[in-house]
Structures are given as structure tokens and as C-alpha cells.
Amino acid sequence: MLRIFIIIIALASTIPVDAQNEVIGGYVKKGGTESGINATSRFPMYSVMKFPQALFVADFLIRNNIDLNTEVIVRKEELVQDTWSPMLSTFENQRSITYFELLALSLQQSDNNACDILFERCGGPRAVEKYIRKLGFKDIHIQKTEKQMHANPALSRKNWCTPQSMVELLGWFTAHHNVNEPLRYIWKLMAECQTGGDRLPAAVANSAKVVHKTGTGYPLPSGQPSGICDVGIIILDDGQQLPIAVFITTPSSQSRISDVAKQLLEQ
């Protein structure tokens, strides 16, 4: 059974907070106990942003009585061509695509164009942020689209959260994921996430389940990404559900999300 060390001083002594400008943040909750490092500091979310966006999309679909099977028409000319977007290979001129597909592309394959189509069809970044505020989370800011960040990578800092606030949102998701079909589908997609097998999943036993969303920043001149992150819910064999978030900015070549997670979750 996993046990959590809650002595933050001990964590700070074992996790480098400032190595070659590297900054690490993490937070985990287990029942009434918690553990964190730089838990209330701001970290860029990168594609982790697609998780709170998906929660907003679920709410939008329910409020507007829109089924997940509803199709939208997308023209290839609308899409950014030189960004991470597996869906581009399915286009010639235009095609119909369902909300089922868009959410799967955005959450499982981190498709940037799919994310922006959801912004365009359901509501932009400010609408997503307003919804997250309505849920009660004030330290999650979403202000830029993937297209805007692609044009100016520095704008990715405008989409930020604190590790603690993200874990609180994950806790809300854990409590509400069975409320309606879109939320159940989002949970299923994140449980079958196709990215980041070497991140949070690598920190726990193979028998544990991880419902998660990864993020990776733009490349620096060194070749390293500007940041890496992974947030999710670890489900243990005994049914315990542990929301956890780990962020590393300016990571060194040795940085591993799984290493930080293991420090926060000591077996």
C-alpha cells in the first residue's frame, strides 16, 4: 500500500528546486493527508490545459442539449498545419467530426487542432476560465488557444495553475465523473491516455490505474522542452483514489515526472 510522506522539508531536501533554473512543483492528496513542494507556485500547464477545457466542453454540451455524436464540419484551411495534430492526416479538404472524436484527439493524443476546434465551437479560453471559476477554483488560468501559443510560445505562461489547485480540480472530477455521459467519457479517455507512459504511470505499480493528462512545453535551444507535467488520479488496488499533479519547468535531461511522483508517493 502506498504511503504519503507529508513532511515537506524532507521533500525539499531530496528534490532539486533550482538546478540549472529547473523548478519542480507537485502536490498529492490522500484522504485527510497531503504532501507537496512549491504547491502554491504558478506553473505553465501546456497541454494539461486540455483537461479543464474538456470539463467545460462537457458542461457546454449538457447545457445546450448537444449529444457527443453531434458532428461539426471542419475545413482543413482552418487548421494549423505545422503543429502537433494527428488529425491532419485524416483531412483532404473538409470533413465531419464528432465531439466524441474531438475530445479523444485532444485528451488522448493531445491534438492541438482538436483543442482549438473545441474552443471555437464551445467557447474560447475566457469562457473555460469563467466555468472553472464557477466551480470554485481561482488559481487555474486559461487565456490562450493552442494557435496563439504556437505563434508565440511565450504566451504558454498565460495558461497556468498551481499544483494544489489542479489537484483540487482533479478531486472535483473524481467526485463528479459519473454525473453525465460527457464526464464519464472524459474519465474513460484519460484512463486510456496514450501519452506519458513514462510519467505518472511509471511511478506506481502496474496494477494501479492512472487517469491522467500530460503536458510538454516548447523546445528550448538546448533541445530540452521548456517544461513537462502530468496530472491525474492514481487508483490503487484497494480502491483508493489519489489526485496528484507534478510540474517541472526548464527540466534537466535527468528530470523525470515519475521520480518526483515517487517522492510524493512513497511505497
C-alpha positions as CSV (number, residue, x, y, z in Angstrom):
1,M,0.0,0.0,0.0
2,L,1.3,3.5,-0.9
3,R,2.0,5.8,2.0
4,I,2.5,9.5,1.7
5,F,5.3,11.4,3.3
6,I,3.8,14.7,4.5
7,I,7.0,16.4,5.7
8,I,7.6,19.0,3.0
9,I,11.0,19.8,4.4
10,A,12.1,16.3,3.7
11,L,10.8,16.5,0.2
12,A,12.6,19.8,-0.4
13,S,15.9,18.1,0.7
14,T,15.6,15.3,-1.9
15,I,14.0,17.1,-4.9
16,P,16.1,19.8,-6.5
17,V,14.1,23.1,-6.6
18,D,16.6,25.2,-8.6
19,A,19.1,23.2,-10.6
20,Q,20.1,25.0,-13.8
21,N,16.9,27.1,-13.5
22,E,14.8,24.0,-13.0
23,V,11.8,24.4,-10.8
24,I,9.7,21.5,-9.5
25,G,6.2,21.6,-8.2
26,G,4.0,18.8,-7.0
27,Y,1.0,18.0,-4.8
28,V,-0.9,15.0,-3.8
29,K,-3.9,14.3,-1.5
30,K,-4.9,11.1,0.2
31,G,-7.9,11.4,2.4
32,G,-7.0,13.9,5.1
33,T,-3.3,13.9,4.4
34,E,-1.4,15.8,1.8
35,S,2.1,16.4,0.5
36,G,3.6,19.0,-1.8
37,I,6.5,21.1,-2.9
38,N,6.0,24.5,-4.4
39,A,2.4,23.6,-4.2
40,T,1.1,27.2,-4.4
41,S,3.5,28.4,-7.1
42,R,2.4,29.1,-10.6
43,F,3.4,26.6,-13.4
44,P,2.5,26.7,-17.1
45,M,0.0,23.9,-17.9
46,Y,0.9,23.4,-21.6
47,S,-1.4,20.6,-22.8
48,V,-2.7,19.9,-19.3
49,M,-4.9,22.8,-20.1
50,K,-6.9,20.4,-22.3
51,F,-8.2,18.7,-19.1
52,P,-10.1,21.7,-17.6
53,Q,-11.2,22.6,-21.2
54,A,-12.7,19.2,-21.5
55,L,-14.7,19.7,-18.3
56,F,-16.0,22.9,-19.7
57,V,-16.9,21.2,-23.0
58,A,-18.9,18.6,-21.0
59,D,-20.8,21.3,-19.3
60,F,-21.4,23.2,-22.6
61,L,-22.8,20.0,-24.3
62,I,-25.1,19.3,-21.4
63,R,-26.4,22.9,-21.1
64,N,-27.1,23.0,-24.8
65,N,-28.5,19.5,-25.1
66,I,-25.8,18.5,-27.6
67,D,-25.0,14.8,-28.0
68,L,-21.4,13.6,-28.2
69,N,-22.3,12.1,-31.5
70,T,-23.1,15.5,-33.0
71,E,-20.9,16.3,-36.0
72,V,-19.3,19.6,-36.8
73,I,-17.8,20.5,-40.2
74,V,-14.1,21.3,-40.2
75,R,-12.2,22.7,-43.2
76,K,-8.5,21.9,-43.5
77,E,-7.7,25.5,-44.1
78,E,-8.9,26.3,-40.6
79,L,-6.2,24.1,-39.1
80,V,-2.6,25.0,-38.2
81,Q,-0.5,22.8,-40.4
82,D,2.8,22.7,-38.6
83,T,1.7,21.9,-35.1
84,W,1.2,18.6,-33.2
85,S,-2.0,17.3,-34.8
86,P,-2.6,13.7,-35.7
87,M,-6.0,14.6,-37.1
88,L,-4.3,16.4,-40.1
89,S,-3.7,13.0,-41.7
90,T,-7.4,12.4,-42.0
91,F,-8.1,15.6,-44.0
92,E,-8.2,16.4,-47.7
93,N,-10.4,19.5,-47.9
94,Q,-13.0,19.2,-45.2
95,R,-14.7,16.5,-43.1
96,S,-17.3,16.0,-40.4
97,I,-16.1,15.2,-37.0
98,T,-18.0,14.4,-33.8
99,Y,-17.4,15.7,-30.3
100,F,-16.6,12.1,-29.4
101,E,-13.6,12.3,-31.8
102,L,-12.6,15.8,-30.9
103,L,-12.4,15.0,-27.2
104,A,-10.5,11.8,-27.9
105,L,-8.0,13.5,-30.1
106,S,-7.5,16.4,-27.6
107,L,-7.2,14.3,-24.4
108,Q,-5.6,11.1,-25.6
109,Q,-3.4,12.3,-28.4
110,S,-3.0,15.9,-27.2
111,D,-4.0,17.1,-30.7
112,N,-3.7,20.9,-30.8
113,N,-6.1,21.5,-33.7
114,A,-8.8,19.4,-32.0
115,C,-8.3,21.5,-28.8
116,D,-8.8,24.7,-30.8
117,I,-11.9,23.4,-32.7
118,L,-13.4,22.8,-29.2
119,F,-12.6,26.4,-28.3
120,E,-14.2,27.6,-31.5
121,R,-17.3,25.5,-31.2
122,C,-18.0,25.7,-27.5
123,G,-16.4,28.8,-26.1
124,G,-12.9,30.4,-26.0
125,P,-10.3,30.4,-23.2
126,R,-12.1,33.0,-21.2
127,A,-15.3,31.0,-21.2
128,V,-13.4,28.0,-20.0
129,E,-11.7,30.0,-17.2
130,K,-15.1,31.5,-16.2
131,Y,-16.5,28.0,-15.8
132,I,-13.6,26.8,-13.7
133,R,-14.0,29.9,-11.5
134,K,-17.7,29.0,-11.2
135,L,-16.6,25.6,-9.8
136,G,-14.6,27.5,-7.2
137,F,-11.0,27.2,-8.5
138,K,-9.3,30.6,-8.6
139,D,-5.7,29.5,-9.3
140,I,-6.3,27.9,-12.7
141,H,-6.0,30.5,-15.5
142,I,-6.7,29.7,-19.2
143,Q,-6.3,32.7,-21.5
144,K,-4.7,31.4,-24.8
145,T,-5.5,28.9,-27.5
146,E,-3.1,26.4,-29.0
147,K,-2.9,28.5,-32.1
148,Q,-1.9,31.6,-30.2
149,M,0.8,29.7,-28.2
150,H,2.1,28.1,-31.4
151,A,2.6,31.6,-32.9
152,N,4.2,32.9,-29.7
153,P,5.4,30.1,-27.3
154,A,6.0,32.6,-24.5
155,L,2.2,33.0,-24.3
156,S,2.0,29.5,-22.8
157,R,2.8,31.1,-19.5
158,K,-0.7,32.7,-19.6
159,N,-2.2,29.3,-19.1
160,W,-1.1,28.4,-15.6
161,C,-2.2,26.8,-12.4
162,T,-0.8,25.9,-9.0
163,P,-0.2,22.2,-8.3
164,Q,-2.6,22.4,-5.3
165,S,-5.4,24.0,-7.4
166,M,-5.0,21.4,-10.1
167,V,-5.2,18.6,-7.5
168,E,-8.4,20.2,-6.1
169,L,-9.9,20.2,-9.6
170,L,-8.9,16.6,-10.0
171,G,-10.7,15.9,-6.7
172,W,-13.8,17.6,-8.1
173,F,-13.6,15.4,-11.2
174,T,-13.2,12.3,-9.1
175,A,-16.4,13.2,-7.3
176,H,-18.4,14.1,-10.4
177,H,-17.2,12.0,-13.2
178,N,-20.3,9.8,-13.2
179,V,-22.8,12.7,-13.2
180,N,-23.4,12.7,-17.0
181,E,-22.2,10.9,-20.2
182,P,-19.6,13.5,-21.3
183,L,-17.9,13.4,-17.9
184,R,-17.9,9.6,-17.9
185,Y,-16.4,9.7,-21.4
186,I,-13.7,12.1,-20.4
187,W,-12.8,9.8,-17.4
188,K,-12.6,6.9,-19.8
189,L,-10.4,8.8,-22.3
190,M,-8.0,9.9,-19.5
191,A,-7.9,6.3,-18.1
192,E,-6.8,5.2,-21.5
193,C,-4.4,8.1,-22.1
194,Q,-2.0,7.3,-25.0
195,T,0.8,9.7,-23.9
196,G,3.1,9.9,-20.9
197,G,3.5,6.2,-20.0
198,D,6.9,7.2,-18.5
199,R,5.4,9.9,-16.3
200,L,2.8,9.3,-13.6
201,P,2.1,5.7,-14.6
202,A,5.8,4.9,-14.2
203,A,5.7,6.0,-10.6
204,V,3.2,3.3,-9.4
205,A,2.8,-0.5,-9.7
206,N,1.5,-1.9,-12.9
207,S,-1.7,-3.0,-11.1
208,A,-2.6,0.6,-10.3
209,K,-4.7,2.6,-12.7
210,V,-3.9,6.2,-13.7
211,V,-6.4,8.6,-15.1
212,H,-4.2,11.4,-16.4
213,K,-3.3,14.2,-18.8
214,T,0.2,15.2,-19.8
215,G,1.8,18.4,-21.0
216,T,5.0,19.3,-22.7
217,G,6.4,22.7,-23.4
218,Y,8.0,24.2,-26.5
219,P,11.6,23.2,-27.2
220,L,14.5,25.3,-25.8
221,P,17.8,26.0,-27.6
222,S,19.3,23.2,-25.5
223,G,16.8,20.7,-27.1
224,Q,15.0,20.2,-23.8
225,P,11.4,21.2,-23.5
226,S,10.5,24.4,-21.6
227,G,8.5,22.3,-19.2
228,I,6.9,18.9,-18.6
229,C,3.9,18.0,-16.5
230,D,1.4,15.3,-15.7
231,V,-1.8,15.5,-13.6
232,G,-4.2,12.7,-12.8
233,I,-5.8,10.3,-10.3
234,I,-4.0,7.2,-9.2
235,I,-6.4,4.4,-8.4
236,L,-4.9,1.8,-6.1
237,D,-5.8,-1.9,-5.9
238,D,-7.8,-1.2,-2.7
239,G,-9.9,1.4,-4.5
240,Q,-8.2,4.5,-3.0
241,Q,-8.1,7.4,-5.4
242,L,-5.2,9.8,-5.1
243,P,-5.3,13.1,-7.1
244,I,-1.7,14.2,-8.0
245,A,-0.1,16.9,-10.1
246,V,3.6,17.3,-11.0
247,F,5.2,20.1,-12.9
248,I,8.8,20.7,-13.9
249,T,9.9,23.9,-15.7
250,T,13.2,24.1,-17.5
251,P,13.8,20.4,-16.8
252,S,17.3,19.0,-17.0
253,S,18.0,15.9,-19.1
254,Q,17.7,13.8,-16.0
255,S,14.3,15.2,-14.9
256,R,11.5,12.6,-14.6
257,I,7.9,13.2,-13.6
258,S,7.9,9.7,-12.2
259,D,10.8,10.5,-9.8
260,V,9.0,13.4,-8.3
261,A,5.8,11.5,-8.0
262,K,7.6,8.7,-6.3
263,Q,9.0,11.2,-3.8
264,L,5.4,12.3,-3.1
265,L,4.0,8.8,-3.0
266,E,6.4,6.6,-1.0
267,Q,5.5,2.9,-1.0
